[in-house]
Amino acid sequence: MAVTRTSAAPPLPAHPDPELDATLGGGLPQELSYALGGPFHLLLPDRFDANLAAFSEVLSEAGVEGRVYYAKKANKAAVWMDRCALSGAGVDVAAAGELQDALGHGVRGENVVVTGPAKAEGLLRVAVLQGCLIAVDALDELEHVIALARTTARPARVLLRRLPPAQPHSRFGLDDGQLESALARCAEAGEAVVMEGFSFHLSGYDTEQRAQSAGELVDLCLKARVRGLRADRISIGGGFAVDYTDAGHWARFLREQRPEQYHAGKSFAPADFYPYHSPVAGAGALRAVLEAHDLAGRLRTAGVRLLLEPGRALLDRAGCTVFRVQGVKDRPSGYGIVTVDGSSLSLSEQWFNSEYLPDPVLLPARPDGGAEPYAACVGGATCLESDMLTWRKVLLPARPAPGDLLVYPNTAGYQMDSNESPFHELPLPPKVVVDTDGGGTRWRLDRHPLA
């Protein structure tokens, strides 16, 4: 069935990635699809290492002492814990299972920061025993931590999480009155608590706002020291954007996309899309934060260490997701529905009532140089109308056939496993680690001890 380009949504290709293209072009995806019998995720740990190094280099260039903590919630794979343990990087966890996994892969307790609201008893107990840094989110939580420290005879390392004035409706953090009470309580607690500084949870990717909030924490550190508290570090969390596509494609997509370019007239509010193009992203966003309001200079002068907790940004280009085409249905209105061997639960943007926008790439089992373009949306193999991996009609280079592969690029950050479920008894897609040690390319299954 021939289609016209007006049938499809505007293209939104991911940035060119020659290394990934070389991996995908060598026949590995087809072999893995055959061997594993279903969809799978490819993991590229070298990219994680490079992203981590880039953040560390920005801190070094600015003359700022600090530590990068990988936000574990962004992807559950064991390989990231291995990389953090070997490099000495930190890990940000928010649940007992995450903490156990990090420790089990060799991450030292002193290199773990424990975040999240109203932390469970077991999580706090292990965190105190292992010397983890705990971001305290409420006054009753502080009392709980102090009690655990006295019971275990281990001093508790804490940050006090401040409710940012820029986002007063956040459910995270202590307001000014609560913060004052918490500081007094830390001073009273004596050796049971080491109050190492402050943190905040700030939604969004505004580097100016993050720098402003960080500067306020530096001032709080100086005031806390007057009370005899250590207060020598601040955490600014994550919020470092990932740049998935170029500015021209992104602007065109936002300008031209409309409901008739989606299956069933589905529509999404532009504000609900992740900002798939960001001119300041990753380690560059950290550089912008340090430059704003001379934050780097203020940190150096005050002797305050900077902690940060990127997740998605450390996983930029560190993985992709591969589905096999099971069937194709031509619609009389001029587009097709491609059904793949998995579900949208393995592409988690639907969780946010949104759409994962970087275009999937077709890997035909038998390339046909004379094929015509084909507009199609992509559905999952379940019986739910809402199980759509791609609602919009993407223009593919040819009509897919059963056995072809669809590759969704750059899915390691939050997409792979935030929302996965073995619905319909479909197995969870395995994660396949691509190693390039020694100059060759080898693969292995990511063996997660908690899977």
ZIJO-V54730 format. One record per backbone hydrogen bond with DSSP energy under -0.5 kcal/mol. NH is the residue of the N-H (numbers start at 1). CO is the residue of the C=O. E is the energy in kcal/mol with one decimal. If there is no record, write none. Layout:
<<NH,CO,E> <NH,CO,E>>
This chain:
<<3,373,-0.8> <7,4,-1.8> <8,5,-1.2> <9,393,-2.7> <15,244,-2.1> <21,17,-2.6> <22,18,-2.3> <23,19,-1.7> <24,20,-2.8> <25,21,-2.2> <26,23,-0.7> <27,24,-0.7> <28,23,-0.6> <31,27,-2.0> <32,28,-2.6> <33,29,-2.6> <34,30,-2.0> <35,31,-2.5> <36,32,-3.1> <37,33,-1.6> <39,341,-0.6> <40,322,-1.9> <41,430,-2.7> <42,320,-2.8> <43,432,-3.3> <44,318,-3.0> <45,43,-0.5> <47,44,-1.3> <48,44,-1.0> <49,45,-2.3> <50,46,-2.1> <51,47,-2.6> <52,48,-2.6> <53,49,-2.4> <54,50,-2.0> <55,51,-1.9> <56,52,-2.1> <57,53,-2.4> <58,54,-1.7> <59,55,-1.7> <60,56,-2.1> <61,57,-2.9> <62,58,-1.9> <63,60,-1.3> <64,59,-2.4> <67,306,-1.8> <69,67,-0.5> <69,308,-3.0> <70,90,-2.8> <71,310,-2.2> <72,70,-1.1> <72,92,-2.0> <74,71,-2.0> <75,72,-1.6> <80,77,-0.5> <81,77,-0.6> <81,78,-0.5> <82,78,-2.0> <83,79,-2.2> <84,80,-2.3> <85,81,-2.6> <86,82,-2.3> <87,83,-2.0> <88,84,-1.6> <89,84,-1.1> <90,68,-2.5> <91,111,-1.9> <92,70,-3.2> <93,91,-0.6> <93,113,-2.4> <99,95,-2.1> <100,96,-2.8> <101,97,-2.2> <102,98,-2.4> <103,99,-2.6> <104,100,-2.6> <105,101,-1.2> <105,102,-0.6> <106,103,-1.6> <107,102,-2.2> <111,108,-2.0> <112,109,-1.9> <113,91,-2.3> <114,133,-3.2> <115,93,-3.1> <115,113,-0.6> <124,120,-2.3> <125,121,-2.5> <126,122,-2.1> <127,123,-2.3> <128,124,-2.4> <129,125,-2.4> <130,126,-2.4> <131,128,-1.1> <132,127,-2.6> <133,112,-2.6> <134,132,-0.5> <134,157,-2.7> <135,114,-2.8> <135,133,-0.5> <136,134,-1.0> <136,159,-3.1> <142,138,-1.7> <143,139,-2.0> <144,140,-2.0> <145,141,-2.5> <146,142,-2.4> <147,143,-2.3> <148,144,-2.3> <149,145,-2.4> <150,146,-2.0> <151,147,-2.2> <152,148,-2.7> <153,149,-0.9> <154,149,-1.3> <156,192,-2.9> <157,132,-0.6> <158,156,-0.6> <158,194,-2.4> <159,134,-2.7> <160,197,-2.3> <161,136,-2.5> <161,159,-0.6> <162,160,-0.6> <162,199,-3.3> <163,174,-2.7> <164,162,-0.7> <167,164,-1.8> <168,165,-0.7> <170,167,-1.9> <174,161,-2.5> <179,175,-2.9> <180,176,-1.9> <181,177,-1.9> <182,178,-2.5> <183,179,-2.4> <184,180,-2.0> <185,181,-2.2> <186,182,-2.4> <187,183,-2.1> <188,184,-2.0> <189,185,-1.9> <190,186,-0.5> <190,187,-0.7> <192,189,-1.6> <193,190,-1.2> <194,156,-3.2> <195,193,-0.6> <196,158,-2.5> <196,194,-1.1> <197,158,-0.7> <198,233,-1.3> <199,160,-1.8> <200,235,-0.9> <201,162,-0.5> <202,200,-0.5> <207,205,-0.9> <210,206,-2.0> <211,207,-2.3> <212,208,-2.3> <213,209,-2.4> <214,210,-2.2> <215,211,-2.4> <216,212,-1.6> <217,213,-1.4> <218,214,-1.8> <219,215,-1.8> <220,216,-1.8> <221,217,-2.2> <222,218,-1.8> <223,219,-1.9> <224,220,-2.5> <225,221,-1.8> <226,222,-0.7> <226,223,-0.6> <227,223,-0.5> <227,224,-1.1> <228,225,-1.9> <229,224,-1.6> <231,195,-2.6> <232,196,-1.7> <233,196,-1.4> <234,305,-2.4> <235,198,-2.1> <236,307,-2.4> <241,239,-0.7> <244,242,-0.8> <244,276,-2.2> <245,276,-1.7> <250,246,-2.0> <251,247,-2.6> <252,248,-2.2> <253,249,-2.5> <254,250,-2.3> <255,251,-1.9> <256,252,-2.6> <257,253,-2.3> <261,258,-2.2> <262,259,-2.1> <263,391,-3.0> <265,262,-1.7> <266,263,-1.7> <272,269,-2.5> <273,269,-0.5> <273,270,-1.3> <276,274,-1.8> <281,279,-0.5> <282,241,-3.2> <284,281,-1.6> <285,281,-0.6> <285,282,-1.0> <286,282,-1.3> <287,283,-2.0> <288,284,-1.9> <289,285,-2.1> <290,286,-2.4> <291,287,-1.8> <292,288,-1.8> <294,291,-1.6> <295,292,-1.7> <296,290,-2.5> <298,294,-2.1> <299,295,-2.6> <300,296,-2.3> <301,297,-2.6> <302,298,-2.2> <303,299,-1.0> <303,300,-0.6> <304,299,-2.3> <305,232,-2.9> <306,65,-2.6> <307,234,-3.2> <307,305,-0.6> <308,67,-1.8> <309,237,-2.7> <314,311,-0.8> <315,311,-0.9> <315,312,-0.8> <316,313,-0.7> <318,315,-2.4> <320,42,-1.6> <321,408,-2.3> <322,40,-3.0> <323,406,-2.6> <325,404,-3.2> <326,339,-3.3> <327,339,-1.6> <329,337,-2.3> <330,328,-0.5> <331,335,-3.2> <334,331,-1.7> <335,331,-0.6> <336,375,-2.2> <337,329,-2.6> <338,336,-0.6> <338,377,-2.5> <339,327,-2.8> <339,337,-0.5> <340,379,-2.2> <341,324,-1.8> <346,343,-1.7> <347,344,-1.9> <348,415,-1.8> <350,347,-1.1> <351,348,-1.9> <352,349,-1.8> <353,350,-2.0> <354,349,-1.1> <357,355,-0.7> <359,12,-2.4> <361,407,-2.8> <363,405,-3.2> <364,362,-0.6> <369,367,-0.5> <371,368,-1.7> <374,396,-2.5> <376,394,-2.4> <377,336,-2.2> <378,390,-2.3> <379,338,-3.3> <380,387,-2.8> <381,342,-3.1> <387,384,-1.5> <388,386,-2.2> <389,378,-1.3> <390,378,-2.2> <393,261,-3.0> <394,376,-2.9> <394,392,-1.0> <396,374,-3.3> <396,394,-0.9> <400,398,-0.5> <403,325,-2.3> <404,401,-2.6> <405,363,-2.3> <406,323,-2.8> <407,361,-2.8> <408,321,-3.2> <408,406,-0.6> <409,407,-0.7> <411,319,-1.1> <412,319,-0.7> <414,74,-2.7> <414,412,-1.1> <415,411,-0.6> <416,411,-1.3> <418,414,-0.8> <423,421,-1.3> <425,422,-1.6> <426,423,-1.8> <430,39,-0.6> <432,41,-3.5> <432,430,-0.5> <433,431,-0.5> <433,444,-3.2> <434,43,-2.8> <435,433,-0.7> <435,442,-2.9> <439,436,-1.6> <440,437,-0.7> <442,435,-2.8> <444,433,-1.8> <446,431,-2.9> <447,445,-0.8> <448,446,-1.1> <449,447,-0.6> <451,448,-1.5>>
